[in-house]
């Protein structure tokens, strides 16, 4: 709503939320990276370190898209720089809201609650802050909010259910194995292997959620990566990034449906607005695939 009020189109705002929301899959603590580490035996610490620079690059890329959109459309050309006093005042006012990600990540990191439980904690904390600190929500508005949340969740669950059924068919038909064998038969080049691995994982990520996709494909790709001399940490990062991009790639992207539903915009319009963001994320993906030092620099430095 804040972006629409500023002058951004609802489709663009929804596309941005759909894309930016997937960065959590890449930036530590990342559950898919934990799963890859468990399946492959790669160091989870190194996987987390490898995700830092790519996460920043994806974020900067999306910021540049937003700046360009604001300037080209004229809806947000920027304004005067805020003074230190204004920044301090805004920080104090926003501090209770800013505590939410700290509580969520801190609770998960220190084992206080699981990621699923963190969602419930976030809802309760958000309600308390909104109702008693900011006063944005009153008791009378709660039933409508709960009903709206239920409707949105129902739509998403239908999509997830259909995706799960499709994932079952793909698994039964041994599609991941077929893709892996295809990659193996096509090339002996390390660089071509990485290109085909990107393509295969992006394709899987469109139809299958990251965790089951990793569980299915990691045992197949790990031996291939070792044969081509690819670091398993680098492979895990590449696979995770592709699966994150698959989350908002039409026609089945999960975050795409959530954002479109929240913004009350059609999937076609959101998909069209998403094109420049998709291009930027693909550029970053290929950069971290072939410029190994970008994702692996911190890992090499701290090993």
Secondary structure, DSSP 4 states (H G I P E B T S, - for coil): -HHHHHT--HHHHHHHHHHHGGGGGTSSSPHHHHHHHHHH---HHHHHHHHHHHHHHHHHHHHHHHHHHHHHHSS----PPPPHHHHHHHHHHHHHHHHHHHHHHHHHHTTSS-HHHHHHHHHHHHHHIIIIII----HHHHHHHHHHHHHHHHHHHHHHHHHHHHHHHHHHTTHHHHHHHHHHHH---HHHHHHHHHHHHHHHHHHS-HHHHHHHHHHHHHHHHHHHT--HHHHHHHHHHHHHHHTTSTTT-HHHHHHHHHHT--HHHHHHHHHHHHHHHHHHHHHHHH-HHHHHHHHHHH-
